[in-house]
Amino acid sequence: MNITYKTSPRAKYIRITVKGRGEVIVTVPNGVTKTQAETFVQKNKKWIDDKLEQAKEKHGDVPAEYGIGTEFKTKLTVVKVLETEKEKPFLKQEKDFLGIYIPIGSNIERAEWQELIKTQIEEQLKREAKYYLVKRTRELSSLKGIKIGKVSIRTTKSRWGSCSHNDDISLSVYLMTLPDELIDYVICHELAHVKEKNHSKAFWAHLEMLLPGAGKLDKDMKKYTTAVL
């Protein structure tokens, strides 16, 4: 059983999560020791085993998503998983890529290594998004003559973007995995909400005026998902 322990200042109690790949994540509040968390896990071992069995039946023996040599292309660079002779993992920006270096001999299929790699790829997407998406949103809002509030980047998987009643724009970091024209579509979609707060016919007409061909781009969006990591 591969178990990853995570401390969270927001957690009020110990929480056990069994993911689809059969990973067990134990979220621990501040002030709770690892020994206490391990005792809690042992008390709930039967429940965990049942959940792991259910995950196996549903997903099968899913192989690790990331291995040595894995490459993940972002908009501005390539993230590579590589080996190092050093004892601890580290991140290094090379000339043509960003390297995630894992100690030689590590069992990279273990949940903690998979989670580390996934987290570092996500962090790179965030860094790029805070530069590219914010800049592009400001450019398009200026070009379209639309006044907006704050532009924020979030790790939202339920939606690509949103526009608040204060005209603040929130965009998902996973937009960075889409083609440029679809990034612009999502941004313009949220800019259209500055005037039309719902998805009425008036909204779609306004969006089409802001971005001709928006209807086709909306259909193209259905080919993509935020579940890329």
N, C-alpha and C positions, 0 to 999 in steps of 0.2 A: 504494500500500500504506500503510494507516494503522497506524503502530506506536506503542504506548505503552510507555515504559520506567518500571519501578517498582523502587525500591530496597527490599530486605527484609533486615533484620538476621538473619532466620532462614534465609535462603537460603545454601546452601553452594556453589552453582555457578549459572551463568547458565542460565535455563530459558525456553524459548519456548513459548507457549500460543496456539493458534489457536482462537478461539471460533466458535460457530455462526453469528454474524452476520458472520463474516469479519474479525473484529478480531484483531490480533496483539499479544499482551501479552508483554513481555520482562522477566522478573524478574531483578534484578541484586543480587548480594551486596554487602555493605559492602566498600569497598576496591577495587572494580572500577570503572574509569572508563567514561564513556559511550562514549568512542572504542573502548575494548576491547569493549564490548557491541555496538557497531555493526559492528565487524570480525567478531565472532562471528555476527551476523545475516547478514552478507554471505556468510560461509562456508556458511551453512545456507539460503541463498536458494532453492535448488531444492526443498528439503524444505518450506519455508514455502509456496512457490507451489503445490506439489502439494496441501498441506493446504487452502489457500484455494480451490483448484478443487474439491476434495471437498466443502467447506462450501457452495460455490455450488450444486453439483449437488444437495445434500441439502436446502438451505434456500431456494434461489432468491435473487433480489436483494431481500433483506429491507430495508425502509425503516428509517430511524432511529427508535428507540422514543420519543425525547424531542425536542421542538421548542419554539421560542418560543411561549408560550401554553399549553404542557402543564400540566395540573393533576393532582396526585395527592392524593387525599383520605386522610388518616390519621384515627385515632380522635379526636385532639384538635385538629387544624387542617387546613389545605389547603396543600400545597407547590406553588408556581407557578414556572415557568421564564419569566424576563423578560429584557429587554435593558437594558443600561446604557451610558452614554457613557464610563464609566471604562475604563481600559486593562486592569484585572484583574478577574476574577470575584469576587463576594463573596456572602455570605449575610446576609439581614436579616430580622428578625422584625417584620412590619408589624402593624397592628391586627387584621386578620382573616385573615392568612395569613403563611406563611414564604416569602420570595422568594429564589430562586436567580438571581442576576443575571449574565448573560453579556454580554461586550463586543459592541457593535454591529459587524456585519461578520464575526463569527466563523462559520466553517463548522461549524455545530452538529452536522452529521452525522459529523464526525470522531470517531474512537474515544475520544480523550482527553476531549472534551466530553461524550460520552455516558456515559463512565465517571464523570466528575466529578458529573454530575447524579444518576446512579444511586447513587453513594456518599453524596451529601448527603441523598437521600431515605431511604436506609438508616440514616444517622446520626440523622435525626429519629425514625424508628421506634424506634431504640435508646433515645433520650432518653425517649420516651413509655413504652416498655416498662419501663424501670427504675423509673418511677414507678407506672404503672398495674398491670402484671402482678405486681410484687413485693407491692404493697399488697393486691391482690385475692387473691393466694395466701395471704397471712397472714390475711386476713379469713375465707376459706373454711376454712382449717385450724383456726382458732379456733372457727368456727361448727360444724364437724363434730367437734370435739374430737380432732383428730389432731395429734400433736406431730411437727414436721418440723425439719430442719436448715437449711442455707443455701438461699437462693433466688437463682439466677443466671440471667442473660439472655445468650443466645448467638445468633450468626447461623447457626444450624443449619438446613439445608434438607432433611436426610435424615429428620428426625422433628420433631414438634411439641413434644415434651417428653420428659423422662426422670426417673426416680427412682433414686438410687444406693442401695447397700446401707447407707449411713449415713443414709438418708432425706433427702438433699439433693435439692432439686427444681431441675431445669434446664429452662428454657422457651425456645422459639424466638422471636426478635424478630418473626417473620412472623405470630405469633398476633395481632398488632395490626391485621391486615387482616381478621380474622374478626368475625362478629357476636358480641355480648356473650354469648349463650347458649352458643355454641361455645367461646369462651374459657373460660367456666366449666366446660364439659364436659372440656376438655383438662386443666385444673387439677385437677378432681375425679378424672379418670383417673389422674393421677400421685399424688394423695393416696391413692387406693385401693391403689396399689402399696406404700405404707408397710406395709400389712398383708399383702397378697398380691403377692409379687414376680414372678409370672408371669401369663399370660393364661388361667388355668384357669377352670373353671366357677365355682369359689369366688370368683375375682376379679370376674367379671362380675356375680355375685349381690351381692357387696359393693359394687360400683360403683353398681348399681341402687338399693341401699339408701341410699347417699350422695346419689345424684342420680336420682330417679325420672324415667323416660323416657330414660335414658342410651343404651339400645339404638337408639332412633330418632335421637338426636343423633350416635351413632357412624356411622350410615348417611349423615347429612347432611354429615359431615366429608369424605366421598368427593367432594363437589362442589368442594372447595377444594384448592389446592396452595400450597406455599411459593414456587413459581416466579413471583412477582408482580413482580420487578424484573429 
